[in-house]
Amino acid sequence: MTDIGPSAAGARGQTRPDDWAPIMFASPDVCEADVDAVTRVLRSGWLTTGSECQRLEEDLAHYLGSGHVIGVSSCTAALEICLAHLALPPGARVGVPAWTFVSTALAVVHNNLQPVLLDVEPDTLNLSASALERALAGGLDAVIAVHFGGVPVSKAIHDLCATAGVPLIEDAAHALGASDHRGPVGGPGTSAACFSFYATKNLTSAEGGAIATDDQDLADFARSYRLHGMSADALTRYRPGGSVGYDLVSPGIKANLPDVLAALARSQLTRFAAMQDRRRQIMERYREATGSSGIEFVPTVDAPNSADHLVVVLLPEGVDRDCVIEGLKATGIQPSIHFRPLHHFGWFADHAEEGLGGLPVCDATAMRALSLPMHVGLSNDDVDRVCWSLLGLLHA
Ligand SMILES: Cc1ncc(COP(=O)(O)O)c(C=O)c1O
C-alpha cells in the first residue's frame, strides 16, 4: 500500500467524507439517571469520600464476589497501593508485561522497585507464560499481570506465581465485566485486582478506580494508605459528634475517590450488564463486517468471557500504520494505539530491565496493532463505516 487518500472508503458507496459525522474512539455513556445521581450528591452537603463511595464499594464487592472493594482515585493509584502493601525492599524486581500502559510500570517505579519487562502471547497480547516462567526462575519478587483489552490472562499465569510463591497483582483496568476460571475477575487467588474508571473505560467515574481483594490486611492498609496513611477518614472526623483526632500510620498517598465521582460509577453499575451486552454486539459486528477480509483481531482466539474493552486489529505485515491512521482520521474516524511497548519509550529503554529471552512478540507487533472505535454509543452503521473505511484503505 502506498498512497492513501481520504476518499478510499468513499469508493464503497458511502456519501462524501465531509458529510460524515465524527466517530469518536471512545465516548462515555452518561444518561439522565447518572446526572441525577451526581446532582443528588452535589446537593447533599458532602462531596468528598463518604457514604456514596462506601455504597459503591459494597455494590462492586457484591457484583464481583470480592471480600473487599476500596475506591481510589485511579487504577494507577490502586496498583501503587497494592505494591506498597507488599513492603518489598528498594530495588526488588517486579515482572510487568511490556505490552501495557505506562502507568502499570510507573506504579512499580514510584515504589522504588525495578520493573522487569516481559513478553506477551501473540494471540492475546497478554503476559506470556513462558516469559514469566523464565523470569521467575531468574528471580522476581512480584508480578503484575494485565488483562489486555478485557481478556483475562491464562490460568497458567496464576499457577506459575502460586508455585513460585510470588504475589500476583492484577491490572484489571480493562477487565471490569470479564471472568475467568475463578469467576469474575476481581475474585480470589491474587493479591488484588485493580480497576480503572477513567473516562474511556467500560464503566466510568470520570477519574477513579478500585481495589478488589479478599485480603483483609490489604483492605485495611488500602483504606488508610489512600488517605495519606491517616488512621481516620474525613467522614469519621467531620460528622456530627465525630472524633477530631487521627494518627499517621504509614507514609501513604492522596488517592481517595470522592462521593461526586463515586455516584457516577454507582449509577452506571446499575445498567452495566446492558452496557456490556452492547459491547459484545459491537465486537461481533466488527468481526462480521470484516468477514473474510483477512483482518486479524486481538485476541485471535475466541474469548467469550472478555470485557470487550478494546477492538484491536493487527494490520498486515508491511502496511504503513501511520497512513492508515491518517486515512481513517480523514474520514472522521478516530483510531488509537494500544500499546506502544514500554521498552520503546525513552525512559523505560534507559531504566527498565528486559526479561530473559527479550521481547520479540512485542517488537514484531508494535507497528501492526491498531485500535478501532469502541463505545456503547456506536451504531451498527458506525461500525460498518469503520470497517469499510479500513478495508478501503488497506485495499487502496
Ligand atoms: C492497562 C492499564 N493499566 C492502568 C491504567 C491506568 O488507569 P488510570 O487512568 O485509572 O490510572 C490504564 C489506563 O488506561 C491502562 O490501560
The ligand as an ORCA input file, in Angstrom:
! r2SCAN-3c Opt
* xyz 0 1
  C      -3.610     -1.389     31.257
  C      -3.805     -0.120     32.020
  N      -3.396     -0.055     33.291
  C      -3.554      1.056     34.029
  C      -4.159      2.164     33.514
  C      -4.284      3.399     34.361
  O      -5.615      3.674     34.679
  P      -5.969      5.050     35.412
  O      -6.071      6.101     34.372
  O      -7.292      4.778     36.091
  O      -4.881      5.307     36.385
  C      -4.617      2.165     32.200
  C      -5.260      3.353     31.650
  O      -5.780      3.443     30.594
  C      -4.430      1.004     31.425
  O      -4.823      0.938     30.146
*
